[in-house]
Amino acid sequence: MRPSIGTLVFLLAAGLSAAARADDMPMPDVLVKTVTLEVVDLIARDAELKAGREKLAQLIDEKVLPHFDFMAMTAHVAGPSWKKADAEQKSASRRSSAR
């Protein structure tokens, strides 16, 4: 199943707002809009991105994922269980988020 543009926009909005905490980062809404417009424009101009899941995944890895703090998101979702996880479990979480 290919991710839709709507799914991509949702993921951007959900993840970027949490990741945009640093003082030198633009406001979350500006970052989401900028990255989303860039990715949508690249997809619209490149037929391979529309048809090929691998190339689309590479684009998302390059343009979207650097703006997410997967460790913080995982810790938030896991809640109190995160504190109980050992180093190996936390490391496994980090590896799976990096694909």
N, C-alpha and C positions, 0 to 999 in steps of 0.2 A: 504494500500500500504506500503510495507516494504522499508525502506531506503536502497539504494545500498551502496556499499563500495565507489563508486565514489562520491556519495552525501556526505558521511561522510568525505571523504578527502577534498572535497570542503569546507564544513562547518568548518573543522579544519583550513584550510588555511586562510579562510576569518576572522574567529573570533580570532584565536590565535595570528595573527600578530598584531591585535589591542590591545589584552590583555597583550602582553608581553612587557610592558613598564618599569617595575621595574628593578632596577640595578642588583638585584640578580637573575633575570630570564635569561635563555639562549636566544640566538638569536632566533627570531621567526621561521626561517626556521628549526633550530635544534629542537625546541620544537614541531613544526608541524610533522616533520619526526619521532621523538621519540614517541610521543603519537599515531600517525597513525600506526606505525609499531607494537606498543604494542596492540592496539585495533584489528588490522587485525589478528595478531597472536592469540589473545584470541578467536576471532570469528572462525578462522580456526581450532582451537583445541577443540572447544565446539559445539557439534551438537545442543544443546538446543539454543544457540545463533543464529544459522542459521535458526532454525525453529520457535523460540518463540520471538515474538515482545516485550513482557513484560521484559524478561531477557535481551534482547538487549538494551532496553530503560534504564534499570537499569545500565548496563555497561557504556552506554554513560553518564548517570547522574554522575557516579563515576569518569570516566576517562577523559571525554571531557569537560563537563560543568564548572568545577571549573576554567578553563582557559579562560572563557568568562566574559566580563564585560557587562552584559545585560542592565544595566541602561545607560551606556555610549553609547552602540550601539543603544538603543531605542531613546535616546536624539539626536543622530546624524541623524538617519533616520527621526525622527519627525521634525527636523530642528527648525525653529522659533516657530512652534506650541508647542514645548516642554516647552518653557518659559511661554506660556499662560496656560499650564495645571496646575490644582490645585493639592494640596497634595494628595487628594483622587485618582485622575487620575494617578498620578505618582506611588502611592502605588499599584494600580490595575495592572499597567504595571509590577512592581516588582513581584507581586504574580503570574501573568500569566507566567513569564519567569521561575519561580521556579517550574512550573507545578502545 
